[in-house]
Amino acid sequence: MRRRYTIHKDGDLLVEELDESGKPIDPEPVPAEERLPVEVILSAPEDDDAKAALLDLLELALSMEAEPPEEGEKKKSGAFKLNVIS
């Protein structure tokens, strides 16, 4: 699975399937200037374990970004642990 998620200025979620080189297979007809300057690109195998790990990663990223940094501290990489499926 290779997908890019972006947001249109009107709030619509845009989802594009990507090829191996990262280019949209069937691009959304929305120019870059009409999209918010935020995107998420996902790349994972198409199996249940990979999807579960991907959801864990997204939840971890959300909690990391939603949590305000301690006063006087920058956000530290590696401050959170992801449960890895072996």
C-alpha positions in Angstrom: 0.0 0.0 0.0 1.3 3.4 -1.0 -1.0 6.3 -0.4 -0.7 10.1 -0.1 -3.3 11.9 2.1 -3.6 15.7 1.7 -6.3 18.2 2.6 -8.1 20.5 0.2 -8.5 24.1 1.4 -12.3 23.5 1.8 -11.6 20.7 4.2 -12.0 17.6 1.9 -9.6 14.8 2.4 -7.7 13.8 -0.8 -6.4 10.3 -1.1 -4.1 9.2 -3.9 -2.7 5.8 -4.6 1.0 6.0 -5.5 3.2 3.9 -7.8 6.6 2.5 -6.8 8.3 5.8 -7.6 5.9 7.8 -5.4 3.9 9.4 -8.3 0.0 9.3 -8.1 -1.5 6.6 -10.2 -4.8 8.5 -10.7 -4.1 12.0 -9.4 -6.8 14.1 -7.8 -7.6 17.0 -10.1 -6.6 19.6 -7.4 -3.6 21.8 -7.9 -1.0 22.1 -5.2 -2.0 25.7 -4.4 -5.5 24.5 -3.5 -4.1 22.0 -0.9 -3.1 22.7 2.6 0.7 22.5 3.1 0.4 19.2 4.9 0.6 15.7 3.6 1.0 12.1 4.9 2.5 9.4 2.7 2.0 5.8 3.8 4.0 2.9 2.6 3.3 -0.6 4.0 2.7 -4.1 2.8 -1.0 -5.1 2.1 -1.3 -7.5 5.1 -3.1 -7.3 8.5 0.1 -7.1 10.5 1.4 -4.2 8.5 -1.9 -2.4 8.7 -1.9 -2.9 12.5 1.6 -1.6 12.8 0.7 1.4 10.6 -2.3 2.2 12.8 0.0 2.0 15.9 2.5 4.3 14.2 -0.2 6.9 13.3 -1.6 6.8 16.9 1.9 7.3 18.3 2.6 10.2 15.9 -0.8 11.8 16.8 -0.1 11.5 20.6 3.4 12.8 20.1 2.3 15.8 18.1 -0.8 16.6 20.3 1.2 16.6 23.5 2.6 20.0 24.3 6.4 20.0 25.0 7.5 20.5 28.6 8.3 24.1 29.4 11.8 25.0 28.1 12.2 21.7 26.3 12.1 20.7 22.6 10.3 17.6 21.5 12.7 14.7 21.8 12.9 12.0 19.1 12.8 8.5 20.6 10.7 9.7 23.6 7.9 7.2 22.7 8.1 3.5 22.2 6.3 1.6 19.5 5.3 -2.0 20.1 6.8 -3.9 17.2 5.2 -7.1 15.9 7.9 -9.7 15.4 
